[in-house]
Amino acid sequence: MNPTAVIAEDEPLLAASLQSELRTLWPELEVVAVAPNGLAAVQQGLAHRPDIVFLDVRMPGQSGLEAAQALAEEWPGDTPLPLTVFVTAYDEYALKAFDLAAVDYVLKPVRADRLALTCSRLKDALARRHAGETGHDDTSLAQLRALLASAGAAPAAKLAVIQASAGNTIHMVRIDDVLYFEAADKYVRLVTAEREHLIRMSLRELLPQLDTQRFWQVHRGTVVRADAIATATRDEAGKLTLSLRGHADRLPVSRLYSHLFKAM
């Protein structure tokens, strides 16, 4: 069967140009969908399960990096993860992050010679996969984790207290009392043993202010205090669920972060 791809690009002319270049350089590659934004890229990716996804880094609603994270977390376990290529305008900081993570990328406007190199790399990777070589998913997940770490916001002073407002009252919540944080649209849900609060910031904004040795991201929308975890239980399908000390909530762990829980 011919290899398949999904393109995610919010500018129609650029999407058409990339598709045309791919048709010339790799006629056997079948582009099964073109998504106009990150959310659509995830939907089309999960619907078609392509071999390759081309993700524009900057898209409205959800970035290419966020779409890659969502695909990795929601991808069915019985299908190899797609090979991912990021398409980006020149940005020295972003390119350094891609290089550090060993993730392939092409620059806008896309040059035929650079795209040809990417196609060659993709063909080699697919050939190794079809030959039965293992470990590709683990490598892809490790690269994505490295990219997420290196492309994150600049380090910030670590929080000791969080101010959570409720009506006319501001609650001063000690960071030591937080069990976990959960993304809730443009807010973050903060959960302690006694109650929960909503704070007006995104999880992306909060993460650089947390000590990563104490607070572990276990899902793209969940960060848990490590010493609040009582058990990590794996079901028959291999999915991990966390139970907490002194709290009834159960927290799912995505495949992207399951490496955190290995028996010693």
HELIX and SHEET records of a PDB file:
HELIX    1   1 PRO A   12  LEU A   25  1                                  14    
HELIX    2   2 GLY A   38  HIS A   48  1                                  11    
HELIX    3   3 GLY A   64  GLU A   74  1                                  11    
HELIX    4   4 GLU A   92  ALA A  101  1                                  10    
HELIX    5   5 ALA A  112  HIS A  130  1                                  19    
HELIX    6   6 HIS A  136  SER A  150  1                                  15    
HELIX    7   7 ILE A  175  ASP A  177  5                                   3    
HELIX    8   8 LEU A  203  LEU A  206  1                                   4    
HELIX    9   9 LEU A  207  GLN A  209  5                                   3    
HELIX   10  10 ALA A  226  ALA A  228  5                                   3    
HELIX   11  11 ARG A  255  LEU A  260  5                                   6    
SHEET    1   A 5 GLU A  30  ALA A  35  0                                        
SHEET    2   A 5 THR A   4  ALA A   8  1                                        
SHEET    3   A 5 ILE A  52  ASP A  56  1                                        
SHEET    4   A 5 LEU A  83  THR A  88  1                                        
SHEET    5   A 5 ASP A 104  LEU A 107  1                                        
SHEET    1   B 2 VAL A 161  ALA A 166  0                                        
SHEET    2   B 2 THR A 169  ARG A 174 -1                                        
SHEET    1   C 5 GLU A 196  ILE A 199  0                                        
SHEET    2   C 5 TYR A 187  THR A 192 -1                                        
SHEET    3   C 5 VAL A 178  ALA A 184 -1                                        
SHEET    4   C 5 THR A 222  ARG A 225 -1                                        
SHEET    5   C 5 PHE A 215  HIS A 219 -1                                        
SHEET    1   D 3 ILE A 229  ARG A 234  0                                        
SHEET    2   D 3 LEU A 240  LEU A 244 -1                                        
SHEET    3   D 3 HIS A 247  VAL A 253 -1                                        
END                                                                             
